[in-house]
Amino acid sequence: MKGLKVQELISSGVYATVYFFVVFIATFLLRFTIPTFNTLFIPGLSALFSGVVYLIVINRVPKFGAITIVGSVMAVFFLIFGYFPLAFLPSIVFPFIADWVQNKSALKGITKTYISYIIFSFGLTGPILPLWFMKEAYVASLLKRGKDMSYVNSVFEPVTTVTFFISMGATLVLSILGLIIGRRIYDKHFSKEARKGSN
């Protein structure tokens, strides 16, 4: 983070806000299209939509820390709005690892970007991973927040081993597809060559 100048910190904050709204849009769409399993697919659909945002970040602020800031905006959201107590951790840990891969690792070229973006995309799994791995604590958390058992049962109804692999697999596949689409959008509208062509 020390390497980021004030303007770069501001830019990272702006991109973090854009990323937040992309996740919000993905969540909104899922609420109306997949009534039962929607929460499990938020990381995947967000990854599909966010590829171009990620590319803008790594090209406009190509320094360690920017990716972490962008991903951590969701950690702040999860903390403020009372999600499961540990839901915020993946939104810090995965973006930090993605940041390291993109800016510090020995990987080169587009392979590095794909790997870092895939890792980054799993940052949104914080609210859903406890459904499989910390069920008792999650149930206790819901009951403490005033939810009744009928609500709790509805939350856990789609939580199976199969849906775990579907959710994680969707996040993996859609992050790759999201970056493919994002590269096309970025090259057409945001790259230096595109800007020169518009002048």
VOPAGU-2260 file (C-alpha; in pm, 1 decimal, decimal comma):
REM VOPAGU-2260
SITE   aa  ch    i         X         Y         Z
SITE  MET   A    0       0,0       0,0       0,0
SITE  LYS   A    1     294,1     234,8      66,8
SITE  GLY   A    2     371,4     249,1    -305,0
SITE  LEU   A    3      33,9     401,3    -391,4
SITE  LYS   A    4      26,2     777,2    -433,9
SITE  VAL   A    5    -270,4     986,2    -323,1
SITE  GLN   A    6    -417,9    1002,0    -672,9
SITE  GLU   A    7    -377,0     626,3    -710,9
SITE  LEU   A    8    -551,6     568,5    -378,8
SITE  ILE   A    9    -837,8     789,5    -494,3
SITE  SER   A   10    -857,7     603,3    -825,7
SITE  SER   A   11    -859,9     269,9    -642,7
SITE  GLY   A   12   -1144,0     396,2    -425,8
SITE  VAL   A   13   -1341,6     499,1    -734,1
SITE  TYR   A   14   -1289,7     158,7    -896,6
SITE  ALA   A   15   -1388,8      -7,7    -569,0
SITE  THR   A   16   -1717,0     183,5    -580,4
SITE  VAL   A   17   -1775,8      75,8    -939,8
SITE  TYR   A   18   -1703,1    -285,0    -842,7
SITE  PHE   A   19   -1948,8    -260,5    -553,7
SITE  PHE   A   20   -2225,7    -148,4    -788,8
SITE  VAL   A   21   -2144,7    -427,5   -1034,5
SITE  VAL   A   22   -2185,7    -680,3    -751,7
SITE  PHE   A   23   -2510,2    -507,8    -650,9
SITE  ILE   A   24   -2644,5    -536,8   -1005,8
SITE  ALA   A   25   -2549,4    -906,4   -1023,3
SITE  THR   A   26   -2720,3    -969,1    -689,1
SITE  PHE   A   27   -3031,4    -777,8    -798,3
SITE  LEU   A   28   -3059,6    -977,2   -1121,3
SITE  LEU   A   29   -3024,3   -1309,0    -940,8
SITE  ARG   A   30   -3298,3   -1220,7    -691,7
SITE  PHE   A   31   -3545,6   -1204,3    -978,7
SITE  THR   A   32   -3419,0   -1489,1   -1194,4
SITE  ILE   A   33   -3313,7   -1765,4    -952,1
SITE  PRO   A   34   -3541,5   -1750,8    -647,4
SITE  THR   A   35   -3388,3   -2038,6    -450,3
SITE  PHE   A   36   -3019,8   -2068,7    -535,0
SITE  ASN   A   37   -2946,3   -1701,4    -604,5
SITE  THR   A   38   -2701,0   -1642,9    -317,7
SITE  LEU   A   39   -2483,7   -1933,0    -429,0
SITE  PHE   A   40   -2430,2   -1776,3    -771,3
SITE  ILE   A   41   -2352,0   -1417,7    -668,0
SITE  PRO   A   42   -1972,6   -1473,2    -684,5
SITE  GLY   A   43   -1999,7   -1629,0   -1030,7
SITE  LEU   A   44   -2230,9   -1372,6   -1190,4
SITE  SER   A   45   -2033,6   -1087,9   -1033,5
SITE  ALA   A   46   -1716,5   -1235,5   -1183,1
SITE  LEU   A   47   -1884,5   -1247,4   -1524,1
SITE  PHE   A   48   -1968,8    -875,9   -1506,2
SITE  SER   A   49   -1651,9    -747,5   -1337,8
SITE  GLY   A   50   -1379,2    -850,3   -1581,0
SITE  VAL   A   51   -1352,4    -510,5   -1747,2
SITE  VAL   A   52   -1340,7    -335,1   -1407,3
SITE  TYR   A   53   -1052,0    -558,1   -1303,7
SITE  LEU   A   54    -862,5    -483,1   -1623,9
SITE  ILE   A   55    -910,6    -110,6   -1577,3
SITE  VAL   A   56    -771,8    -139,2   -1224,5
SITE  ILE   A   57    -459,0    -335,3   -1316,0
SITE  ASN   A   58    -385,3    -109,7   -1613,3
SITE  ARG   A   59    -463,7     229,5   -1460,3
SITE  VAL   A   60    -316,3     152,2   -1115,4
SITE  PRO   A   61     -52,6    -116,7   -1184,9
SITE  LYS   A   62      78,6    -128,4    -828,5
SITE  PHE   A   63      44,7    -361,9    -536,0
SITE  GLY   A   64    -245,7    -255,5    -315,4
SITE  ALA   A   65    -500,7    -142,4    -573,1
SITE  ILE   A   66    -659,8    -485,3    -618,6
SITE  THR   A   67    -673,8    -535,1    -242,6
SITE  ILE   A   68    -853,5    -202,4    -199,4
SITE  VAL   A   69   -1107,0    -280,8    -471,7
SITE  GLY   A   70   -1189,9    -623,7    -329,1
SITE  SER   A   71   -1198,6    -507,1      31,4
SITE  VAL   A   72   -1491,4    -274,0     -32,3
SITE  MET   A   73   -1710,7    -583,2      -6,6
SITE  ALA   A   74   -1549,4    -676,3     325,0
SITE  VAL   A   75   -1655,1    -338,1     463,0
SITE  PHE   A   76   -2008,0    -395,5     331,9
SITE  PHE   A   77   -2030,3    -740,5     492,4
SITE  LEU   A   78   -1910,9    -601,0     825,7
SITE  ILE   A   79   -2147,1    -304,4     829,2
SITE  PHE   A   80   -2459,8    -491,9     726,3
SITE  GLY   A   81   -2436,3    -774,8     975,0
SITE  TYR   A   82   -2340,3   -1072,4     762,5
SITE  PHE   A   83   -2197,3   -1384,3     925,4
SITE  PRO   A   84   -1902,8   -1264,4    1140,9
SITE  LEU   A   85   -1632,1   -1423,5     922,6
SITE  ALA   A   86   -1793,4   -1333,6     588,9
SITE  PHE   A   87   -1560,7   -1038,2     541,4
SITE  LEU   A   88   -1235,2   -1238,3     554,7
SITE  PRO   A   89   -1237,6   -1386,4     200,9
SITE  SER   A   90   -1303,5   -1037,4      61,4
SITE  ILE   A   91    -968,2    -932,5     205,2
SITE  VAL   A   92    -766,3   -1252,3     174,1
SITE  PHE   A   93    -850,1   -1346,2    -185,9
SITE  PRO   A   94    -801,1    -993,4    -328,5
SITE  PHE   A   95    -471,3    -968,9    -137,9
SITE  ILE   A   96    -350,1   -1297,1    -290,0
SITE  ALA   A   97    -471,5   -1184,0    -632,4
SITE  ASP   A   98    -283,4    -858,0    -581,4
SITE  TRP   A   99      34,3   -1049,4    -499,9
SITE  VAL   A  100      -3,6   -1276,8    -803,4
SITE  GLN   A  101     -61,8    -981,5   -1035,6
SITE  ASN   A  102     209,3    -753,2    -901,6
SITE  LYS   A  103     467,0    -961,8    -715,6
SITE  SER   A  104     471,8   -1312,4    -863,1
SITE  ALA   A  105     703,2   -1439,5   -1136,5
SITE  LEU   A  106     408,7   -1525,0   -1361,8
SITE  LYS   A  107     397,5   -1338,9   -1692,7
SITE  GLY   A  108     145,3   -1204,7   -1940,7
SITE  ILE   A  109    -220,7   -1285,2   -1966,4
SITE  THR   A  110    -182,6   -1611,6   -1772,0
SITE  LYS   A  111     -93,8   -1408,1   -1465,1
SITE  THR   A  112    -400,1   -1189,4   -1511,8
SITE  TYR   A  113    -636,0   -1484,3   -1552,0
SITE  ILE   A  114    -501,4   -1654,1   -1239,8
SITE  SER   A  115    -517,1   -1335,7   -1034,7
SITE  TYR   A  116    -871,1   -1257,9   -1150,5
SITE  ILE   A  117    -994,4   -1608,5   -1072,1
SITE  ILE   A  118    -851,9   -1576,7    -721,6
SITE  PHE   A  119    -999,7   -1228,2    -684,7
SITE  SER   A  120   -1345,1   -1354,9    -783,7
SITE  PHE   A  121   -1354,1   -1599,2    -493,2
SITE  GLY   A  122   -1345,2   -1302,7    -255,7
SITE  LEU   A  123   -1723,9   -1291,6    -270,7
SITE  THR   A  124   -1760,8   -1643,7    -133,6
SITE  GLY   A  125   -1736,3   -1518,7     225,4
SITE  PRO   A  126   -2111,8   -1509,6     293,3
SITE  ILE   A  127   -2174,3   -1856,0     145,8
SITE  LEU   A  128   -1876,9   -2072,5     249,4
SITE  PRO   A  129   -1994,6   -2091,4     613,7
SITE  LEU   A  130   -2318,1   -2247,9     488,4
SITE  TRP   A  131   -2120,4   -2564,4     418,1
SITE  PHE   A  132   -1830,6   -2546,0     662,0
SITE  MET   A  133   -1971,2   -2367,4     968,7
SITE  LYS   A  134   -2337,9   -2465,7     967,9
SITE  GLU   A  135   -2394,6   -2470,9    1342,6
SITE  ALA   A  136   -2232,4   -2130,2    1391,6
SITE  TYR   A  137   -2428,0   -1991,4    1096,7
SITE  VAL   A  138   -2758,2   -2120,0    1236,3
SITE  ALA   A  139   -2676,0   -1970,7    1576,0
SITE  SER   A  140   -2596,3   -1639,5    1408,0
SITE  LEU   A  141   -2929,9   -1634,2    1224,8
SITE  LEU   A  142   -3125,1   -1719,9    1538,2
SITE  LYS   A  143   -2940,8   -1448,3    1729,6
SITE  ARG   A  144   -3052,5   -1199,8    1464,0
SITE  GLY   A  145   -3415,4   -1295,1    1531,5
SITE  LYS   A  146   -3474,6   -1538,2    1243,3
SITE  ASP   A  147   -3703,2   -1835,0    1309,0
SITE  MET   A  148   -3631,4   -2196,3    1218,6
SITE  SER   A  149   -3852,7   -2189,8     910,4
SITE  TYR   A  150   -3632,2   -1914,8     770,5
SITE  VAL   A  151   -3317,1   -2103,6     872,3
SITE  ASN   A  152   -3440,8   -2418,6     699,5
SITE  SER   A  153   -3515,7   -2222,0     382,3
SITE  VAL   A  154   -3161,4   -2082,8     383,7
SITE  PHE   A  155   -3005,5   -2428,0     410,1
SITE  GLU   A  156   -3242,5   -2607,7     175,9
SITE  PRO   A  157   -3018,4   -2565,7    -132,6
SITE  VAL   A  158   -2695,6   -2626,8      61,2
SITE  THR   A  159   -2563,3   -2965,9     -46,2
SITE  THR   A  160   -2233,2   -3109,7    -160,5
SITE  VAL   A  161   -2355,6   -3087,8    -518,0
SITE  THR   A  162   -2447,7   -2720,2    -494,7
SITE  PHE   A  163   -2109,5   -2646,3    -336,4
SITE  PHE   A  164   -1926,2   -2777,5    -641,8
SITE  ILE   A  165   -2175,6   -2608,6    -873,5
SITE  SER   A  166   -2127,7   -2274,0    -698,3
SITE  MET   A  167   -1748,0   -2293,8    -690,2
SITE  GLY   A  168   -1735,2   -2430,1   -1045,5
SITE  ALA   A  169   -1958,2   -2148,3   -1169,1
SITE  THR   A  170   -1730,5   -1893,7   -1004,2
SITE  LEU   A  171   -1427,2   -2046,9   -1175,4
SITE  VAL   A  172   -1582,6   -2073,3   -1520,8
SITE  LEU   A  173   -1760,4   -1737,4   -1513,1
SITE  SER   A  174   -1447,9   -1556,3   -1394,0
SITE  ILE   A  175   -1260,1   -1688,2   -1698,6
SITE  LEU   A  176   -1547,8   -1594,7   -1927,4
SITE  GLY   A  177   -1580,2   -1258,2   -1755,4
SITE  LEU   A  178   -1217,5   -1175,1   -1824,0
SITE  ILE   A  179   -1247,9   -1285,1   -2186,9
SITE  ILE   A  180   -1545,0   -1050,9   -2231,4
SITE  GLY   A  181   -1375,1    -783,8   -2024,7
SITE  ARG   A  182   -1066,1    -789,3   -2246,6
SITE  ARG   A  183   -1277,6    -727,9   -2555,0
SITE  ILE   A  184   -1458,5    -437,3   -2391,7
SITE  TYR   A  185   -1135,5    -295,2   -2252,2
SITE  ASP   A  186    -948,5    -319,0   -2582,5
SITE  LYS   A  187   -1234,4    -151,4   -2765,7
SITE  HIS   A  188   -1318,5     127,5   -2524,0
SITE  PHE   A  189   -1048,0     177,0   -2260,4
SITE  SER   A  190    -704,7      87,5   -2400,2
SITE  LYS   A  191    -461,5     360,0   -2506,3
SITE  GLU   A  192    -504,6     259,5   -2867,0
SITE  ALA   A  193    -883,0     298,9   -2839,9
SITE  ARG   A  194    -842,8     642,2   -2683,7
SITE  LYS   A  195    -604,4     749,6   -2958,8
SITE  GLY   A  196    -849,6     630,1   -3222,0
SITE  SER   A  197   -1123,4     846,4   -3075,8
SITE  ASN   A  198    -908,2    1161,6   -3091,3
